[in-house]
């Protein structure tokens, strides 16, 4: 049984009146493809639950109030360095037309997950704070700071400073959050200092003050540290299903801490957890701040939405995805696998593969092209093939075939019809030359590609030359290398007079 169906069957058995599936992300820069995996996993569980007639809701929270704690390499330092330590929703957008830095990167990511068929309801953490719903749990956390501190200390086997408080106040003078430290709580207000040099990467203003930690529709005063905020959100919203990447889910990781706070302090049942593996590129974990790997939006330039979704649907959650398209067959193989899954769906063969295909669809079930991606990649390199591509309805995939050929295909898959007779034709055998001469004469009769391909074979038999020698001769004459796309199709795509002359020239 497909993994998401297994999970949803298990969830259905517990019989909750509402299953609330949630995922989240801090929009601190271009969001990389690894985070997309979380969105799809939660989407699959949401959709499977719906199909199992469970009352279910799916939300995605953008933590737009988190501080900027690192400067992405692709942003100008002179403009953005001043905002380090500031909540993301207060930082200007790097691109015009967005209310903030957080909104710009969140929307960029949302566009991608919408494009691949994930449409959770979007929530912003700032709205959650403004709604005052977090205030009770902020009070509870401050009131019970000693218990929370003990949980931290037991878990991380270290002693926290005595003035430690589970709250991060926004400096009322400079607006930064990373630079402040709460030093007291009287049940109504916290005292705090904004330290100038406490951090290496962000400067505070030196201000000290006393202020309420409670937010309202007019102002957000601060935030819970995220390991406490995580369970607070579970409780405040009523979330019942939420997974995370394995870095958070490992023993002693943030999920373990959030679990203890959830159970001991907030007295709320921990949402059904799903730990999922990484999405790697060339075996390496991606990093948005270092600009390594692919951002989610970059992936959509390389793969059509259904194939991008398919990668994440077909891989079990506990398996890492290693996507390394450079100079390899990774991309054509993916398309092949997708077509195979489609066959299983339409011909009602392997149930799991059929289900994977079904769940990889975006809006409606769509039969993929029958032509192999690698063939298409050859077609897009041949002249005069646009008509054929159009006729077969392949324009959509042809776009990605071009990207593959230009950016990722190994050299052996790239073909270019040579303008001049390639030097390599000098090395052709007398028999090969004779063959090219005969083939040139044969081209006069109009034929379709299938007939021509058959005649290429027949002529090689008649002349008693191994067919591989025949094909390499044709490729050398046209492309200057000994292999290429299906010969008859290549010949058909070119101007007849040009080929006739080329084959003649190569035969002397
Ligand atoms: Zn300050």
Boltz pocket constraint, residues with backbone or C-beta under 6 A from the ligand:
constraints:
  - pocket:
      binder: B
      contacts: [[A, 171], [A, 172], [A, 173], [A, 174], [A, 175], [A, 176], [A, 179], [A, 194], [A, 204], [A, 205], [A, 206], [A, 207]]
      max_distance: 6.0
